[in-house]
């Protein structure tokens, strides 16, 4: 899984079973529109961005523990 971005837009590239990240994020209170494009703006505070980063890491870790994603160190995740 990787993240493609251009300016304020970003999108998760989710081959195969890694597409389950969207459902895991939803279980962790992060909704991503069905079109899968995400948008950040100056209205998103540092606290919001920090929370989003934590929720993404948590979701990835949970999927790793379930064997859906290949196990990696959380420190290897780059945002």
Secondary structure, DSSP 8 states (H G I E B T S, - for coil): -EEEEETTEEEEE--GGGGGHHHHHHHTT----TT-EEE--TTS-HHHHHHHHHHHHHHHHHHHHTTSS----GGG---
